[in-house]
Amino acid sequence: KIAVIDGAQRWTYAELHARCMRFAGALRTMGIQNGERVAVLAPNTHLLLEAHYGIPMAGAVLVALNMRLTADDLAYIIEHSDARVLIYGREFEATAKTIAGKVAVKLVTEDEYEALIADVSSNATPHVEPVADEKSLLSINYTSGTTGKPKGVMYHHRGAYLQALAMATHTRMSEASVYL
């Protein structure tokens, strides 16, 4: 079944999973280690969706950036979160270059991202880092900074798990409803 529709691009659930696995492998190939931060600046596209799965699969921490913030605020967040890499959508080229002029971060364009995941063989089993501690970071989510500098909120794997359980219970999701 189709999982992702992004403009003219479409991927099944199996293809989405494979792309996320290759994303994790590409991050490890780039030298990203457990607990290191990877920032993503993109609208709600396949790039951002894949980041929500691929970055944690690599054992890294997602820092999803609010595309409505200024380059100065984004640079602050990248520096504050200690993100090593900034992956960004094509439309944010100028913003990304401005950020890189302010903080030390490796820039990865959307096209470079596609090339990186293409380089990881779909037949290979990319390294996927198991979660060793449920209290390890999954992501750092930043406020917009309306009352000062943006503030980071640490979101742990356990919190995501408990939220998923709460939503399943709240919506009265049952096994039967999953297959409808």
TIPA-430820 format. One record per atom (N, C-alpha, C): x, y, z. Coordinates in steps of 0.1 Angstrom, whole numbers, plus 5000, padded with zeros to 4 digits. Layout:
XYZ...
//
This chain:
500849885000500050005000500950125000500450234995501150364994501150425008502350455012502650525025502850665024503550715013503950845012503550894998502951014998502651094986503251224988504351254980505051384981505151444967504151524963504151574949503951454940504851434930504751324920505351194926506051204937506751084943505751014952505850874951505050784959505950674963505750634976506450514981505550434989505750304988504950204996505550205010504950135019505450125033506850055032506949955024508249885023509249975018508950055008509950145002510350255012509350305020509650405030510550345040510350215045511150155054512550135049512750095036514050075030514750215030514050315026514750455025515150495039514350475050514750505063515950425068515950295064517150215068518350265061518250295048519450355041519850485046518950565051519250695057520050675070519650575078520450545090521850495086521950415076523250365072524050485067523450575059524250685054524750775065523950795076524350875087525550815094525550675096526650605102527850625093527750615080528850625071529450765072528650865075529051005076529851025090529750925098530450935111529550975122528250975120527351015131527250895141527550925154527550825164526350835173526150745182525050735191524950865199523750925200523551045208523851175201524551165189524851295182523551355176523551485174522351545169522451575154521351555148521251585133519951675132520251795126519151895124518551875110517251905109516651895096515752015094515952085083515152205079514452175066513152145068512352105056510952125059510052145049508652145051508152005053506851985055506351855057506451775044507651725041507851645029508451505033508751425023509251295026510651305033511351405031512651425038512451435053511551515057511251535072510651405077509751335070509251215075510351105077511151095067512250995067513251025079513451155081514251195092513751145106512451145107511851105120512050955123512350875113512650735114514150705113514750755102516150725099517150775109516950895115517850945125517850865137516750835143516750745155517250605152516950555140517550425136519050425136519650535134521150545134521650565149520750575158521150605172521350755175521050835165521250985166519951045172520051175174518951255180518451355169517151355166516551445157516351585163516751685155516451825159515751875146514351865147513551915136513452065137513752145127513752295128512452355123512052455129510852525125511252615113510752595101511152665089510652815090509852845099509452985100510353075108511353015115512253095123513253165114513953265120514953335113516253255113517153295104518453225103519153235116519053345122519753365135519253275146517853255147517253165156517653025153517652985140518052855136519452825140520352925137521752905141521952885156521152955163521152945178520752805182519752745176519252615179520252515176520852525164521852425160523052435169523552555173524652555182524252505196523052545201522652505214522452355215521852295204521652145205522952065201523952135197525252075193525051985181524152025172523951945159525151945151525551825146526751815138526451835123525251805119524851805105523451875104523351955093522052015089521651965076520651885075520051845062518851935059518851985047517852085044517252075030515952115029515252115016515852215007515652194994516152284984515752434986514552454990514152594992514852675003515652605011516352665022517852685020518252685008519652695004520252825011519652935008520153065013520253065029519153015035519153015050520152925055520352805049521452705053522752775052523052835042524352905040524653015050523553085053523653185064523953125077523253015080523452945093524952895094525452835083526752775082527852885084527453015081528353125083528453165098527453115106527453155120527853045129527652915126527952805134528652695126529452615133530052505126529152385125528652365113527752255110527952205096527952075094528052015080526752025073526752095062525452105054525351985044524051945043523751835034522451875027522551905014521351945006520451825004519251855000518251754997518851654986519451714976520051634965521151544970522051604979523051524985522551404994521451435001520751335009520251225000519651254989519151144980520351064975521451134972522651054967523250974978523251024991523750945002522950815004521650825004520850705006520850614994521050664982521150584971522450504971523550564977524850494978524850374988523850374997523750265007522850154999523450044997522849944989521449894995520449884987519149844993519249694996520249624991520449484994521149465007521949565011522749555023521849565035522349525047521649545059522349665066521849785065522449895071522449885086523449945093523549945107522350015113521549955121520450015129520749995143520850105150521250105164520050075173520049965180518949935190518950035201517850065206517650155218518050085230519250125236519750055248519150105261518650225260518150285272516850365268515750325274514450395270514450545273515350585282515450725286516450805277516950735267517850805258517050905249517651005244516951105236516551045223515351085219514851055206514951185197514551295203514551425196514651535207515051655201515051775209514151865201513051905208512051995201512152135207512252235198512552365203511252455202511052545212509952635211510352745201509352835198509652935188510453055194510553055207511353165213510553295215509253285216508453405216508753495229509253435239509553515252511053515254511853495244513253495245513853405235515053345238515653245230514853115229514853045218514152915218514752825228513852745234514252655244513952505239514952425242514852285238514152195248513252105243512552015252513051875248513551805257514151665254513051565254512951495243511851395241512551255241512251165250512851045251512150925244512750815242512150705235510950655244511150655257510050615266508850705264509050835263507950925262507150905249507850875238507250845225506450715226506950615233506250485234505050505242505150575253503950595262502850685255503350775247502350855239501650775229502350685222501750595212500650505219501050455231500050375238498850455243499050575247497950665251497050695240497650715228496750745216496050625212496650505212495950385209494750365218494950385231493850375241492850485239493250605238492350715237491450705224491950655214491150645201490450515200490650435211490050295212490450215200491750235196492250155184492250005188491749925180491849785182492549715170492849595171493449525160492549525148491249515150490349515139490349645131490449755138490449885132491749915123492849845127494049865119493949815105493149715103493049645090491849705082491149805086490049855079490449935067
//
